[in-house]
Amino acid sequence: MRCWKYYDPHGSESLREALENSCNPAFIQLGQKIGAHTLYKYYRGFGLFDTTNPYFYGESNSVFFDENNINEFNVATMSFGQRFTITPIQLITAVSSIANEGVLMQPRIVKEIKNTDTGAITTIEPKSLRQVVSKETSETMMDMLESVVNDGTGKYAKLTGYSIAGKTGTSEPLTGNEDEGYVASFIAMSPTVNTQVVVLVTIYDPKGDSHQGSQVAGPVVKQILSEVLPYVGVASNNTSTTSTTTVKTAILPDVTNKTISEAKSILKASGFNIKITGDEDENSTLIIDQVPKPGVSLIEDSTIYLYTSNNNVRNTSKVPNLKGMSYAQVLNSIKASNLNVVIDGLGTVISQDIAARKRS
């Protein structure tokens, strides 16, 4: 058993450096000092011997060696995460406890259930199971795992403007099952303070020049976080004057007096969505009006409403209060209200026109 970097060894290292280097011999030494029974105590504490939620029907469970029949080789391989199997949801639940001040939470898929007939809402409340490690230990681990991304093998998941803690994973196939190939994985938590998102990417039998979790799964995690963090409203701490979000705009063309077919073709070519009611002949029916009016600058993917002489009924929508929202939150709110938006500047919204609650 040797470090993946055996050809260029790094020598003595601290625990932080061992995590950064993903060094198996260092973890083996830790496992020998901790001992099998203490390892199993924490495996049990992190929920790795049980399914995560009794309502997740059909959920698989882990496979471990019998605690009373473990030899030194089992301890060695288990110390760096091989020769036992856990499910992705078990892993992400256990790691999430590090982001949650050491408290293990029961995962849930459904947040609430709404009765569409009565309007009654049943909320599935978060459920804490136990304190696995202390708050101080979880903070120390979070700090070390942030070093993995900033200075270690997790560098491929590093995302400018966001703090990320994570760990790589590269598992060999079991003896006799070599055809299954390696399993490359990366798990990340962001931001490292008041964590909002935990992402696990697992790639089975990766093809190409590398099977390392850092190089194969790390970049995928980075891409996911780059889209999810702004979407859920986590602001970037990038002090650069250049926005990390590219906003593409286009001038809305005039499609009045065009046939429906011509209008759709023109608007789609300009990057807009089209909404039109009715079922008229697209090659002969003319557009008599459009909203918004032509000539305005709109964000691409905005929706343009088209009207014909036979279908000229206008609908109104309530303008939501956008103050304090991030770019991603604004787009989500506006889209849900069937409205379009023009954004001026960066950061969070400080003012808006039209005012909230007005109809548009």
C-alpha positions in Angstrom: 0.0 0.0 0.0 1.6 3.3 -1.1 0.8 6.9 -1.8 -0.4 7.7 -5.3 2.5 10.1 -5.5 5.1 7.4 -4.7 7.2 8.4 -7.7 7.8 11.9 -6.1 7.2 11.4 -2.4 6.4 14.3 -0.1 7.9 12.9 3.0 6.7 13.8 6.5 3.4 15.7 6.6 0.8 17.1 9.0 -2.8 16.0 9.1 -3.7 19.0 7.0 -1.0 18.2 4.4 -2.1 14.5 4.4 -5.6 15.6 3.5 -4.3 18.0 0.9 -2.1 15.3 -0.6 -4.7 12.5 -0.3 -2.0 10.4 1.2 -3.1 6.8 1.9 -0.1 5.8 4.1 -0.9 8.8 6.4 -4.5 7.6 6.8 -3.3 4.1 7.5 -1.1 5.3 10.3 -4.1 7.2 11.7 -6.3 4.1 11.4 -3.7 2.0 13.3 -3.6 4.6 16.1 -7.4 4.9 16.3 -8.1 1.2 16.2 -10.9 -0.8 14.6 -13.5 -0.4 17.4 -13.1 3.4 17.6 -13.4 3.6 13.8 -16.6 1.6 14.0 -17.9 3.8 16.7 -17.6 6.8 14.4 -18.8 4.9 11.4 -21.9 4.1 13.4 -22.2 7.7 14.7 -22.1 9.1 11.2 -24.9 6.7 10.2 -22.9 4.5 7.9 -24.4 1.2 9.2 -28.1 2.3 8.6 -30.3 3.5 5.8 -30.7 7.2 6.1 -34.5 7.5 6.2 -37.2 4.8 6.8 -39.4 6.6 4.2 -36.9 6.2 1.4 -38.4 2.9 0.3 -36.0 0.6 -1.4 -32.9 2.4 -0.1 -29.8 0.2 -0.1 -27.5 -0.1 2.9 -23.7 -0.4 3.4 -21.5 -3.4 3.4 -18.8 -3.6 6.1 -16.5 -6.2 7.6 -17.8 -7.8 10.8 -16.5 -5.7 13.6 -15.4 -8.7 15.7 -13.5 -10.3 12.8 -11.3 -7.4 11.5 -7.5 -7.9 10.9 -4.8 -5.2 10.5 -5.1 -5.2 6.7 -8.9 -4.5 6.9 -8.1 -1.6 9.2 -5.5 -0.3 6.8 -7.7 -0.3 3.7 -10.7 1.0 5.6 -8.7 4.0 6.9 -8.5 5.4 3.4 -12.0 4.4 2.4 -11.7 1.1 0.5 -12.9 -2.5 0.9 -16.3 -1.4 2.3 -19.2 0.1 0.4 -21.6 2.8 1.4 -24.3 4.6 -0.7 -23.9 8.1 -2.1 -26.7 9.3 0.2 -25.0 7.8 3.2 -21.8 9.6 2.3 -23.4 13.0 1.6 -25.4 12.8 4.8 -22.3 12.0 6.9 -20.2 14.8 5.3 -23.1 17.2 5.7 -22.8 16.8 9.5 -19.3 18.5 9.2 -21.0 21.5 7.6 -23.7 21.4 10.3 -21.6 21.9 13.4 -21.2 18.2 13.9 -24.9 17.4 14.0 -26.1 14.5 11.8 -29.4 15.4 10.1 -31.9 13.0 8.5 -32.1 13.7 4.8 -35.4 14.5 3.3 -36.5 14.7 -0.4 -39.9 16.4 0.2 -40.0 19.8 2.0 -43.8 20.2 2.1 -47.0 18.7 0.7 -49.8 20.9 -0.4 -53.4 19.8 -0.8 -54.5 21.6 -4.0 -58.2 21.2 -3.1 -58.0 22.7 0.4 -54.8 24.6 0.4 -53.6 22.8 3.5 -49.8 22.5 3.7 -48.0 19.7 5.5 -44.4 20.6 6.3 -41.7 17.9 6.6 -39.6 19.5 9.3 -35.8 19.0 9.5 -34.9 16.2 11.9 -31.5 16.1 13.8 -30.4 12.7 14.8 -27.4 13.2 17.1 -24.2 15.2 17.7 -21.5 13.1 16.1 -18.5 15.4 16.7 -18.2 18.7 18.5 -18.7 22.0 16.9 -15.0 22.8 17.4 -14.0 19.5 15.6 -16.4 20.2 12.7 -14.9 23.7 12.3 -11.4 22.3 12.3 -12.3 19.7 9.7 -14.0 22.3 7.6 -10.9 24.5 7.7 -8.7 21.5 6.7 -11.0 20.5 3.9 -11.0 24.0 2.5 -7.2 23.7 2.3 -7.7 20.6 0.2 -9.4 22.8 -2.4 -7.2 25.8 -2.1 -3.8 24.1 -1.8 -4.2 20.4 -2.5 -5.7 17.7 -4.8 -9.1 19.4 -4.8 -7.8 22.4 -6.8 -9.8 21.3 -9.8 -13.0 22.2 -7.9 -11.8 25.7 -6.9 -14.2 28.4 -7.9 -13.2 32.1 -7.9 -15.4 34.1 -5.5 -16.5 31.2 -3.3 -15.1 29.3 -0.3 -15.3 25.6 -0.9 -14.3 22.6 1.3 -14.0 19.2 -0.2 -12.3 15.9 -0.6 -11.3 13.7 -3.5 -12.1 10.0 -3.8 -10.5 7.3 -6.0 -11.6 3.7 -5.3 -10.1 0.6 -6.9 -12.4 -2.3 -8.0 -12.6 -5.3 -5.8 -10.3 -8.2 -6.6 -12.1 -10.4 -9.2 -14.2 -7.4 -10.4 -11.5 -5.5 -12.3 -13.8 -5.0 -15.2 -15.9 -2.6 -13.1 -13.1 -0.1 -13.2 -12.3 2.7 -10.8 -14.8 5.0 -9.0 -13.8 8.6 -9.1 -15.6 11.0 -6.8 -15.5 14.4 -5.3 -17.6 15.9 -2.4 -17.7 19.6 -1.8 -19.4 22.0 0.7 -19.9 25.7 0.0 -19.6 28.3 1.4 -17.5 27.1 4.3 -19.3 29.4 6.7 -23.1 29.0 6.9 -22.9 26.2 4.3 -25.8 26.2 1.8 -24.8 23.5 -0.7 -23.2 20.1 -0.5 -22.4 18.4 -3.8 -21.3 14.8 -4.4 -20.2 13.7 -7.9 -19.4 10.0 -8.5 -18.2 8.8 -11.8 -18.1 5.0 -12.3 -15.4 3.5 -14.6 -14.1 6.8 -16.0 -12.4 6.7 -19.4 -9.5 8.7 -20.5 -6.0 9.6 -19.3 -6.9 9.7 -15.6 -9.2 7.9 -13.2 -8.4 10.2 -10.2 -11.3 11.7 -8.4 -9.6 15.1 -8.3 -9.1 15.3 -12.1 -12.3 13.5 -13.2 -15.0 14.6 -10.7 -13.5 17.8 -9.4 -14.1 19.9 -12.5 -17.7 18.6 -12.6 -18.3 19.8 -9.1 -16.9 23.2 -10.0 -19.3 23.6 -12.9 -22.3 22.5 -10.7 -21.4 25.0 -8.0 -20.8 27.8 -10.5 -24.5 27.5 -11.5 -26.1 26.4 -8.2 -24.5 28.9 -5.8 -25.8 32.0 -7.7 -29.1 30.3 -8.2 -29.7 29.8 -4.5 -28.6 33.4 -3.8 -25.1 32.9 -2.4 -23.2 36.0 -3.3 -19.7 35.9 -4.7 -16.9 37.5 -2.7 -15.0 38.3 -5.8 -13.8 41.9 -5.5 -13.0 42.2 -9.2 -14.9 44.9 -11.0 -15.8 42.4 -13.7 -19.0 40.5 -13.2 -18.7 36.7 -13.0 -22.2 36.5 -14.6 -22.4 37.3 -18.3 -25.6 39.0 -19.2 -26.5 38.8 -22.9 -28.9 41.3 -24.2 -30.5 41.9 -27.6 -32.6 44.7 -29.1 -36.2 43.5 -29.6 -37.1 43.6 -33.3 -40.5 44.9 -34.7 -42.6 41.9 -35.9 -45.9 43.7 -36.3 -47.5 43.1 -39.7 -45.5 39.9 -40.0 -47.1 36.5 -40.2 -47.0 34.4 -37.0 -44.5 32.1 -38.7 -42.2 35.0 -39.7 -42.5 36.6 -36.3 -41.5 33.4 -34.5 -38.5 32.9 -36.8 -37.3 36.5 -36.3 -37.7 36.5 -32.5 -36.1 33.0 -32.0 -33.1 34.1 -34.1 -32.7 37.1 -31.7 -32.8 34.8 -28.6 -36.3 35.4 -27.4 -39.1 33.1 -26.3 -42.6 33.6 -27.9 -46.0 33.4 -26.3 -49.2 33.6 -28.4 -52.7 32.3 -27.8 -55.0 30.7 -30.2 -54.6 28.2 -33.0 -54.6 30.3 -36.2 -52.9 29.7 -39.5 -49.3 30.7 -38.9 -48.5 31.4 -42.6 -51.4 33.8 -43.2 -52.3 35.4 -39.8 -50.6 38.8 -39.1 -49.3 40.1 -35.8 -51.0 43.4 -34.9 -49.2 44.1 -31.6 -46.3 42.8 -29.4 -45.3 43.3 -25.8 -42.8 44.6 -25.0 -42.7 47.2 -27.7 -39.9 47.0 -30.3 -36.6 48.7 -29.9 -36.1 47.9 -26.2 -33.0 46.1 -24.9 -33.9 42.8 -23.2 -32.0 40.0 -21.7 -31.9 37.0 -24.0 -34.4 34.3 -23.3 -37.0 37.0 -22.4 -40.6 36.2 -23.4 -42.3 38.2 -26.1 -46.2 38.3 -26.2 -47.7 38.4 -29.7 -51.3 39.4 -30.5 -53.4 39.0 -33.6 -56.8 40.6 -34.5 -58.6 37.4 -33.3 -56.5 37.0 -30.1 -56.0 40.4 -28.5 -56.8 39.6 -24.9 -54.2 41.1 -22.5 -53.3 39.5 -19.2 -51.8 41.3 -16.2 -49.2 40.1 -13.6 -48.3 41.5 -10.2 -44.8 42.8 -10.0 -42.9 41.1 -7.1 -40.7 43.0 -4.6 -37.1 42.4 -5.9 -35.2 44.6 -3.4 -32.3 42.8 -1.8 -32.4 39.9 -4.3 -29.4 38.5 -6.2 -29.2 38.3 -10.0 -30.3 34.6 -9.9 -33.1 35.3 -7.5 -34.4 38.1 -9.6 -34.5 35.9 -12.8 -36.4 33.2 -10.9 -38.9 35.5 -9.4 -39.6 37.4 -12.7 -39.9 34.2 -14.6 -42.5 32.8 -12.1 -44.5 36.1 -12.6 -44.4 35.8 -16.4 -42.5 39.1 -16.7 -39.3 40.4 -18.3 -36.5 42.3 -16.7 -33.7 44.7 -17.5 -30.9 44.7 -14.9 -28.5 47.6 -14.4 -25.4 47.1 -12.3 -24.0 44.2 -10.2 -24.7 42.8 -6.8 -28.1 42.9 -5.1 -31.2 44.9 -6.1 -31.4 48.4 -4.4 -34.3 49.8 -6.4 -36.8 48.8 -9.1 -39.2 50.4 -11.6 -42.1 49.3 -11.8 -42.8 49.3 -8.1 -43.8 46.1 -6.3 -47.5 45.1 -6.3 -48.2 47.2 -9.4 -49.7 45.4 -12.3 -47.8 45.1 -15.7 
